[in-house]
């Protein structure tokens, strides 16, 4: 029955994509990046699709996109549709592993069929994004057994693709796992070195200039941006938030990492770090929030079915897309619509607040038993 549910869900998605002729603009950008590497073009000067989108990832990501350069666009779209399907199955599997409740095939199929329609996951398919791949790399590395060979390397590679996973290297340091953090940092440095060898000009330009041009990614105040900056900009009705965003962002980053360090449970440490990254990133498009999948899995594993249901509804309702947003209407949202315009950012803040309220009393010297940071994924939660 679960296999039938998965098949129906996938067929429905494929038919929907065919009828709507989904453009998958980000996949087209990735293809253009691969072609720029192959033909020696200006990687960060390219503009493709109707939206005139540009390359925003480190040069190492463009090297990984080289195989896409030879794919016709229809084949490219089919490849992303199939690839993201397998990645979603893997993410559900890893989420169950993070929750300490390995999923059998029936549960895996049913959960994948339903997770497909969560807004961040669905949007990842719509845009032809790599969010699922990055999340899987991070979760796979962090859920491996303690002492596993080369633990931390996958985190470094993920950071080389999209930078934001680098916060997990800080998390590892705070949890007393310096060797893993060092391996991750070395792996990231290797991705930068490889990029420098193959596309030296693009690498230099990215890390000295384009990295700091957040406007290349998009307008931070539009509803699609579910980061803290987007929330603040819309609340203040200002395109440039300045210190009104920077200072709260620094405070949230410090608080989120402190909470992730202190929680006795590894899985909550991972989730708190992930949601902290999503909050403090200048731009976190709604499809970046695929970390809702492991969050729901953990809540279900802990028997918190009510909270799991609320979280599922929040990530399925798509309330931000119901808000009028043509032109600059994003900056003129009535106060009572603000929660509907920024549901993910508000949930992230609520998650950090719940963690702060439910932490055990502070004990100098560690976060886990015996004064050492806990490196296990158990069935008990500190968020009650």
C-alpha positions in Angstrom: 0.0 0.0 0.0 2.8 2.4 0.8 4.5 1.7 -2.5 1.2 2.5 -4.3 1.0 5.8 -2.3 4.5 6.7 -3.3 3.8 5.8 -7.0 0.6 7.9 -7.0 2.4 10.8 -5.4 5.3 10.7 -7.9 3.0 10.3 -10.9 0.9 13.3 -9.7 4.0 15.4 -9.4 5.3 14.4 -12.9 1.9 15.2 -14.5 1.7 18.5 -12.7 5.2 19.4 -13.9 4.3 18.4 -17.5 1.0 20.4 -17.5 2.6 23.5 -16.0 5.8 23.1 -18.0 7.8 23.8 -14.9 11.0 25.7 -16.0 13.3 24.6 -13.2 15.3 27.8 -13.4 18.0 26.9 -10.9 18.8 23.7 -12.7 19.2 25.8 -15.9 21.6 28.1 -14.0 23.6 25.0 -12.8 23.8 23.8 -16.4 25.0 27.3 -17.5 27.7 27.2 -14.8 28.9 23.9 -16.0 29.1 25.2 -19.6 31.0 28.3 -18.4 33.6 26.0 -16.8 33.8 23.8 -19.9 34.1 26.7 -22.4 36.0 29.1 -20.3 33.2 31.6 -19.9 32.7 34.3 -17.3 31.2 32.2 -14.4 29.9 35.1 -12.4 29.0 37.2 -15.3 26.5 34.8 -16.8 22.8 35.7 -16.8 20.2 33.0 -17.8 16.5 32.3 -17.8 13.8 34.9 -18.0 14.7 36.1 -14.5 18.3 36.8 -15.6 19.6 34.7 -12.8 23.3 34.5 -12.0 25.7 32.1 -10.4 25.9 32.4 -6.6 27.6 29.3 -5.3 31.4 28.8 -4.9 33.4 27.8 -8.0 33.7 24.2 -6.7 29.9 23.8 -7.1 30.3 24.8 -10.8 32.9 22.1 -11.3 30.4 19.5 -10.0 27.8 20.9 -12.5 30.1 20.2 -15.5 28.3 17.0 -16.4 25.1 19.0 -16.8 26.6 21.0 -19.6 25.9 18.4 -22.2 22.4 17.7 -21.2 19.5 19.1 -23.3 17.1 21.1 -21.1 14.3 18.5 -21.2 16.7 15.7 -20.1 18.2 18.1 -17.5 14.7 18.5 -16.0 14.0 14.8 -16.0 17.4 14.1 -14.4 16.7 16.6 -11.6 13.2 15.2 -11.0 14.5 11.6 -10.7 17.6 12.7 -8.7 15.7 14.8 -6.2 13.3 11.9 -5.8 16.1 9.5 -4.7 17.6 12.3 -2.5 14.3 12.8 -0.8 14.1 9.0 0.0 17.6 9.3 1.4 16.7 12.4 3.4 13.7 10.6 4.9 16.0 7.6 5.8 18.6 9.9 7.4 15.9 11.8 9.3 14.7 8.5 10.8 18.3 7.7 11.7 18.7 11.1 13.3 15.5 10.4 15.3 16.8 7.0 16.4 13.9 5.2 14.7 15.2 3.5 11.5 12.4 3.3 9.0 11.5 0.1 7.2 10.5 0.1 3.5 6.7 0.6 4.0 7.3 3.6 6.3 10.0 5.0 4.1 7.8 4.9 1.1 4.8 6.4 2.9 6.9 9.2 4.5 8.5 10.1 1.2 5.1 10.2 -0.6 3.9 12.7 2.0 7.1 14.7 2.4 7.1 15.4 -1.3 4.2 17.9 -0.8 5.9 19.9 2.0 6.4 23.3 0.6 10.2 23.5 0.9 10.5 20.1 -0.7 8.0 20.8 -3.4 9.7 24.1 -4.2 13.1 22.3 -4.4 11.6 20.1 -7.1 10.0 23.2 -8.8 13.3 25.1 -9.0 15.5 22.1 -9.7 17.5 23.0 -6.5 20.4 21.1 -4.7 19.0 21.6 -1.2 18.2 18.0 -0.7 21.7 17.0 -1.8 23.4 19.4 0.7 21.1 18.4 3.5 21.8 14.7 2.9 25.5 15.2 2.9 25.3 17.0 6.2 22.9 14.6 7.9 24.8 11.5 6.6 28.0 12.8 8.1 26.5 13.8 11.4 24.5 10.6 11.9 27.5 8.3 11.3 28.7 6.3 14.3 31.3 8.0 16.5 34.8 7.2 15.3 33.6 6.5 11.7 36.4 7.0 9.2 36.8 10.5 7.7 33.8 11.8 9.7 33.5 15.5 9.0 34.8 15.4 5.4 31.3 15.3 3.9 30.5 18.4 5.9 33.5 20.2 4.4 32.4 19.2 0.9 28.9 20.4 1.5 30.4 23.8 2.7 32.4 23.9 -0.5 29.1 23.7 -2.5 27.0 26.1 -0.6 28.9 27.7 2.3 26.1 27.7 4.8 26.8 24.2 6.1 30.0 25.7 7.5 28.1 26.5 10.7 28.1 22.8 11.5 31.9 22.9 11.7 31.5 25.5 14.4 28.9 23.2 16.1 31.4 20.3 16.1 34.0 22.5 17.7 31.5 23.6 20.4 30.6 19.9 21.1 34.3 19.1 21.7 34.7 17.2 18.4 37.7 19.1 17.2 39.1 16.4 14.9 35.9 16.1 12.9 35.8 19.9 12.6 39.4 19.9 11.4 38.7 17.3 8.8 35.7 19.3 7.6 37.8 22.5 7.5 40.5 20.7 5.5 37.9 19.3 3.1 36.5 22.7 2.6 39.9 24.2 2.0 40.5 21.4 -0.6 37.4 22.4 -2.5 38.6 26.0 -2.6 42.0 24.8 -3.8 40.5 22.7 -6.5 38.4 25.6 -7.7 41.5 27.8 -7.6 43.4 25.3 -9.8 40.7 24.9 -12.4 39.0 28.3 -12.5 41.5 30.6 -10.7 40.0 33.9 -11.8 36.4 32.9 -10.8 37.7 31.6 -7.5 39.5 34.9 -6.7 36.5 37.0 -7.8 34.1 34.9 -5.7 36.0 35.0 -2.4 37.2 38.6 -2.7 34.1 40.2 -4.2 31.0 38.2 -5.1 30.7 36.4 -1.8 29.7 39.8 -0.2 27.3 40.9 -2.9 24.1 39.5 -1.3 22.1 41.4 -3.9 23.2 38.8 -6.5 21.1 36.2 -4.7 17.9 38.3 -4.7 16.0 40.9 -2.8 16.2 40.1 0.9 12.8 41.7 1.7 10.6 39.7 -0.5 8.3 37.1 1.0 10.2 34.2 -0.5 13.0 35.0 1.9 12.2 33.3 5.2 15.3 34.3 7.1 15.5 36.7 10.0 16.5 39.5 7.7 13.4 39.0 5.6 11.2 39.0 8.7 12.8 42.2 10.0 12.6 44.0 6.6 9.0 43.2 6.1 8.1 44.2 9.7 10.0 47.5 9.4 8.9 48.0 5.8 12.4 48.8 4.9 14.5 47.4 2.0 17.7 48.1 3.8 17.6 46.8 7.4 21.1 47.6 8.5 21.8 47.1 12.2 18.1 46.4 12.8 18.9 43.0 11.2 22.6 42.6 11.9 22.4 42.9 15.7 19.5 40.5 16.2 21.1 38.1 13.7 24.3 38.0 15.7 22.3 37.5 18.9 20.4 34.6 17.3 23.5 33.0 16.0 25.2 33.1 19.4 22.1 31.9 21.2 21.4 29.1 18.7 24.9 27.8 18.8 25.0 28.0 22.6 21.8 26.0 22.8 23.1 23.5 20.3 26.2 23.0 22.4 24.3 22.7 25.7 21.5 20.3 24.7 22.3 16.8 25.9 20.8 15.2 22.8 22.9 15.1 19.6 19.8 15.2 17.3 18.5 18.4 18.9 21.9 19.9 18.6 21.9 19.2 14.9 18.4 20.6 14.4 19.1 23.7 16.4 22.2 24.4 14.4 20.4 23.9 11.1 17.6 26.2 12.0 20.0 28.8 13.4 21.8 28.8 10.0 18.5 29.3 8.2 17.6 32.2 10.5 20.9 34.1 10.3 21.6 33.6 6.7 21.0 36.9 4.8 18.7 35.0 2.5 16.9 31.7 3.2 14.5 31.0 0.4 11.5 28.9 1.4 13.0 25.9 -0.4 16.0 26.0 1.8 13.9 24.9 4.8 14.0 21.2 3.8 15.2 20.7 7.3 11.5 20.5 8.2 11.7 16.8 7.2 14.2 15.7 10.0 12.4 18.1 12.5 9.0 16.3 11.9 10.7 12.9 12.1 12.3 13.7 15.5 9.0 15.1 16.8 7.2 11.9 15.7 9.8 9.7 17.2 9.4 11.4 20.5 5.7 10.9 20.5 5.0 14.6 20.1 2.3 13.9 17.5 0.5 17.2 18.1 3.6 19.3 17.5 4.5 17.2 14.6 1.1 17.8 13.1 1.3 21.5 13.6 4.8 21.6 12.1 3.6 19.6 9.1 0.6 21.9 8.5 2.8 25.0 8.8 5.2 23.6 6.1 2.3 22.5 3.9 -0.1 25.5 4.1 2.0 27.8 1.9 0.6 30.9 3.7 3.3 33.2 2.4 2.2 32.7 -1.2 -1.4 33.8 -0.3 -0.1 37.3 0.7 -0.3 39.9 -2.1 3.2 40.5 -3.2 3.3 42.2 -6.6 5.8 45.0 -6.8 6.7 46.2 -3.4 3.6 44.9 -1.6 5.9 42.7 0.4 6.9 45.8 2.3 3.3 47.0 2.9 1.9 43.9 4.6 -0.8 44.6 7.3 0.5 43.7 10.8 -2.0 40.9 11.2 -0.6 39.2 8.0 3.0 39.3 9.2 2.8 35.8 10.8 1.5 34.4 7.6 4.2 36.1 5.6 7.1 34.7 7.7 6.0 31.4 9.1 9.3 29.6 8.8 11.4 32.3 10.5 8.9 32.5 13.3 8.9 28.8 13.8 12.7 28.8 13.9 12.7 31.5 16.6 10.0 29.5 18.5 12.2 26.4 18.3 15.2 28.2 19.8 12.9 29.7 22.5 11.5 26.3 23.4 15.0 24.9 23.6 16.1 27.7 25.9 13.2 27.2 28.3 13.6 23.4 28.5 17.3 23.0 28.9 18.6 21.4 32.1 20.4 23.6 34.7 23.8 24.7 33.5 26.7 22.6 34.6 30.2 24.1 33.9 32.4 21.7 32.0 30.2 20.0 29.4 26.9 19.4 27.7 26.4 15.7 28.2 26.9 13.2 30.9 30.3 13.1 32.6 31.0 16.7 31.8 31.6 15.8 28.1 29.6 16.9 25.1 27.1 14.1 24.2 27.7 12.4 20.8 24.7 10.1 20.8 21.3 10.2 19.3 18.9 8.7 21.9 15.2 8.5 22.3 14.8 11.2 25.0 14.4 14.9 24.2 15.3 18.0 26.0 12.5 19.9 24.4 9.4 19.0 26.4 
